[in-house]
Amino acid sequence: MNAIVLSSAALLAALAAAQLFLASAFSRRIAARVARIRAGRAASGGADLPAPVRDFALRCGAASGGRAARFTQAADLRLKPGAPFQAILATQHVALGEAGFAWDAVRPIGPLPLFRVIDAYDGTGGLLEARFLGAVPLAARSGQDIALGEALRYLAELPWAPDAILGNPDIGWRMTDATHVEASLPVGNAMARVTFSLDAQGDFVTVEAKDRPAFDAQGRAVAYDWRGHFRDYRRIGDRRVPERGEVGYVYPEGYEVYFRGRILSYEVLA
């Protein structure tokens, strides 16, 4: 009996050590992604923008010189269509002078993450990876479609990065009518495009994109129209940003939100 107990204890210790090793390696990979965002090109503030876009960015406090924005979120996330929401905490770094972001989210369970997700985009491409307990792979996606999808996310979340609106020269802007503006970004041989709507005050309140790469409930690659909403603009830390946002896909059965979040803190990093 004592031998069985000792063997079980040794096995548990080995499993714990393996979990710690794999989780630490995943953390280092996430840290490397964040470091690339923080070391990127600084926002210039010299982009040629339509007047409503420039006015919005300046009203939100945008300035030149910052390399990244960092903000924290409390959010709810669906891992697949129709699934229940999971409460998560996230830290996001967004590049301001060039396209890029790193979103590091955890579903906490005591001192450990039930799962941890990195969603990222930079000059090396896009990445979406989730790990159980921060160690055991649950999903890993990369490639051209993922890069395009992540570039669309970067554009769609620009209301949370007004300095990038003002100072990322890689983004193209054009007014499609008096209350709608398109933002575009080259991604390899493709072009990422999103369209924002502006309210009576000139704030960006909705965003949409056609045919964003996605995966259905069976894990098959598909493309769905994509929509988001921003609300409750206020000063949070260094900038005026929407406190709340949500995004979802237009599935064959209709629109469904898969992410809804609230900004808790916000700072611009030089």
Secondary structure, DSSP 4 states (H G I P E B T S, - for coil): -HHHHHHHHHHHHHHHHHHHHHHHHHHHHHHHHHHHHHTSPPP-S-----HHHHHHHHHTT--SS--EEEEEEEEEE-SSTTPPPEEEEEEEEEESSSS-EEEEEEEEETTEEEEEEEEEEETTEEEEEEEETTTEEEEEE-SHHHHHHHHHHHHHTGGG-HHHHHH-TT-EEEEEETTEEEEEEEETTEEEEEEEEE-TTS-EEEEEEEEEEEE-TTS-EEEEEEEEEEEEEEEETTEEEEEEEEEEEEETTEEEEEEEEEEEEEEEE-
